[in-house]
């Protein structure tokens, strides 16, 4: 089915503050999620507080604050992992029947927590191993504070955690394996041919950011930033200090490993490996986190929705077509070069069979392929089943055995 398209932005621009210019800096980042359950010993499960540090500098000191509600601290292992995977043991089955942990682990403290077993909250104590284990590393990336019940059948909560890091500026680009994500889903660790990718990091490009003209062939260098896959430069949508948006090559081979690297005049990042998968479907939404109302067009050309996000927008009647816009649907036929705006003719179809469900019902896909004029975007035209209930309903795309992210919705009349 062919119909008019509303041109949608290729990605949502996320704004970050530029790095501080001071040579030496101290930053604190906190886990802000819900309390994490600590399960009985025989469950063999860890409670992990993941803390993202978006600054790149060489570490000279680390302190960690931890709050745990648990009866019998002597059953617990409490560890810290740096983004480079260095493990530091803060506690390892120490302090017997002590109830709860509320302390700051600091190499400069006078005594070890394991020796003092403080019952009162607050205070600073040394861990079982020195936090200086991470000195000299780059602070950028995901830190993990993990708590494991390794001794009894009690349960508890890891209620709060934070990390304070002091270090000196580190100017080459810095990225990590968990900071390379699909634009539509923000999922990491894998990449599909032709997918739109966001790379988060530090010192990645100009502070003010530079955006390419996505109606033309995308450049492979933008604001003096280049990104390579296995040594070959790829097209860039956007480059800034903290985020780069690219399109992955269509030439990637499923089952292989691609190595991604960011380079600027200041140097090059580490080369990060990602597993190549045939498809990694993601539906574009109005929420930058990849949830909620899909960016979709009704058969009459109107935007799909209930009017609460974008006006004017309206629900789609059952029995009509709706166009979804997606990323990560893989190879095309006829093929396109990455960074090339798809022409209106001939249309490029996905090589993988794309199926859809709407409100849990199988929905006919009339077309799945490159969206004309929208570089790196796929268009999927889907017939809304006649018995679809009215209101907000879930929608899913599947290609080559992989499904799009959950909690994406459209509006039905």
Secondary structure, DSSP 8 states (H G I E B T S, - for coil): ---------SS-----------SEEEEEEE--S--EEE--GGG--EEEEEEEE---EEEEEEEEEEEEEEE-GGGEEEEEE-TT--EEEEEES-STT-EEEEEEEETTSSSBHHHH---SS--EEB-SS-GGGGTTSB--EEEEEEEEE-S-S--EEEEEEEEEEEEEE--S-B--GGGEEETTT--BSEEETT-EEEEE-BS-S-SS-EE--TTS---S-BTTBEEEETTEE--EEEE-SSEEEEE--TT--TTSEEEEEEEETTEE---EEEEEES---EE-BSSTTS-EEB-EEETTS-EES-SSSSSSEE-B-TTSEEEEEEE----EES---TT----SSS--EESS-EEEEETTEEE-EEEEEE-TT-TT-EEEEEE--TT--SEEEEEEEEETTEE--SSEEEEE-
